[in-house]
């Protein structure tokens, strides 16, 4: 009986609504939508799959038992005493079959941080602390701090992290340093800003921040995997001391406050000397006390230095966002010009659904691999809104313009 009603309903529908005799313009718009959608799918498929597969392959790769270089871990700290009580034991107790030292460069002297390190120095002979002069002017204090740490290092293999990070695996140092065994002198590691343990359930913007973090990560990591590295992450970055001094450190960007992990990496990285480490053992987490503030300031500085980096990764990723809009416009136009037939509208809707489902699945796999939230139906919306939010960030970021420069140019 039910099937009889369905058949009767279809018979009663005016055939014009499901007629294949619609305008040629609608047909060409559907073809255009399909081509645009396939192009967008290929752009993101290649990048998302590349990063996801690299995480999986690094997880499966066996760690050598020997051959590791002696290493110097340099921790940039700015009043991070509370977190250092957790971070330092995690690093000092690493399962590493070669000598290593830990140097904390304290950029903001406070009694609590100094007390934490002094107490741990009694237990660990390979822990050291140095200070950035408090009266430093006309220089990037961050770059000066890192330079002091590198100069104080006894070993050639240098690995950077920060005082607000957490190292969750005793094999972190092995995972990063194993690439030096293969003759690499730059290793781009990964740091997760908002992992699965994020507890800000009341924060309505946490999904947007997670999407932005994965978006930027996919952009620079996929390029690095293709031997076109143009940036790293200061929380998990390694390179040789000799290479640092060979290019005279940060001399080419002394007028900039930042750039130590993107402009500098772009300067020293080549296809032959750089490796990417994305395993879970080689990852660190960033323990932000104010994720929203950090996200805003971090994006402002990344947007600023982006203009000095290779444009290809940025253009390709931006193109993906714009293709969402162009594809949607072609689909809507096909539906309108195809009236009264509903076939173009149904076809456009089917193309959009298939692409969206594939996109969400690929994005979710990559997000999970990188340790971020399992976003679902907000992904297409956030992808389409990305150009608009980028424009807003660039406008509002102008208020931080002077903060990107040292006083040497004022």
Residue, then its C-alpha position, 0 to 999 in steps of 0.5 A: x500500500x505504501x509503495x502504491x502511494x509513492x508511485x501515485x505521488x510521482x505520477x501526479x508530479x508534473x513531469x516538467x520538474x524532473x525533465x532532462x530538457x533543461x537549459x544548456x547553461x545549467x548543464x555547463x554550470x553543473x560541469x563547472x561545479x563538478x570540475x571545481x569540486x574535483x580540483x578542490x578535493x584533489x588539493x586538500x586530499x593530497x595535503x591532508x593525506x600526506x600529513x596523515x600518512x607521515x604521522x602513521x609512518x613515523x609512528x611505525x618507524x623503529x627507533x635505533x638503539x645507538x648512534x645518537x648525537x650528544x644533544x643540547x635541549x634549550x628551553x625558552x622560559x618566560x615566568x613558566x616556573x609552575x609548568x617547569x616543575x612538570x616539563x623539566x623532569x619529563x625532559x631530564x628523564x628521557x630515555x636517551x642513549x647519549x649524553x644530553x644537557x638541558x639549558x633553561x634560558x630565563x627571559x623574565x627573572x622571578x624567584x619562583x622559576x629560579x627556585x624551581x630550577x635551583x632545586x632540580x639542579x641539585x638532582x640533575x647534573x646536566x641541568x643549567x640555567x642562564x638569564x637574558x639581561x634585564x636591561x636589553x634594548x633595541x633587540x629581540x629579547x626572544x632571539x637574544x635569549x635563544x642565541x645565549x642558549x645556543x652559545x652556552x650549549x656544549x653539543x652540536x645537536x640543538x633542540x628547542x622547546x618552551x617553558x609552557x610545553x609538555x613532553x608526554x613521551x620518554x622517547x621524544x628526544x630519540x624521535x627528534x634526534x634520530x634524523x641526525x643519525x641520517x645526516x640531517x641538520x634540521x628537524x621540524x617537529x610538531x607541537x599541539x596547541x589544543x589536544x584532546x584533553x582540552x577542558x574549555x567546554x564553555x568556550x564557543x570558539x575552541x572549534x574555530x581555533x582547532x580548525x585554524x591550527x590544523x589548517x596552518x599545520x597542514x599548510x607548512x607540514x605538507x610543504x616540509x614533507x615535500x622537502x619545501x620547508x619554510x617554517x617550523x614550530x619554536x616549541x619543537x625544532x632542532x638544528x645543528x649549532x654549526x648551521x646556526x653560526x654558519x648563517x650568523x644566527x638571526x642576523x638577517x632578521x634582527x629588526x624583527x621581534x619574531x621569525x626564529x622558527x619560520x624566517x630562520x627555518x626558511x633560510x637554513x632549510x634545504x631539500x637535503x638537510x631537513x627532516x620532518x618528525x610527526x610521530x606521537x613520541x616526537x610531539x609536544x603539547x603546549x599548555x596555554x593558560x589563555x588559549x584565545x589570547x595566544x591564538x590571536x597573538x600567534x596568528x597576528x605574528x604568523x600573518x606578518x611573517x607570511x609576507x616574507x615566506x614562499x607564497x606557493x603554500x599560502x596561495x594553494x590553501x587560500x585557493x581551496x577556500x575560494x573554490x568552496x565559494x565558486x563551486x557553491x555559486x556555480x551549483x546555485x546558478x545551475x539550479x536557478x537556470x535549470x528551472x522549472x526542472x529540478x534535475x540540475x538542483x538535485x545534481x548540484x546538491x548531490x555533488x556538494x554532499x559527496x564532496x563535503x562528506x569526503x572533505x570531512x572524513x579526510x579532515x577528521x583523520x588528519x585532525x585526529x592524527x595531529x591530536x586535535x578535536x574531532x570536528x565534523x559538520x563545522x568543517x565546511x563552514x569554517x573552510x568557507x569562512x576562512x578568507x573572510x576571517x583572514x581579512x579580518x585578522x589582517x585588519x585587526x592585526x595592524x594594532x600589533x604592527x609595531x610589536x613585530x619590530x625591535x626598536x632599532x627601526x624607530 
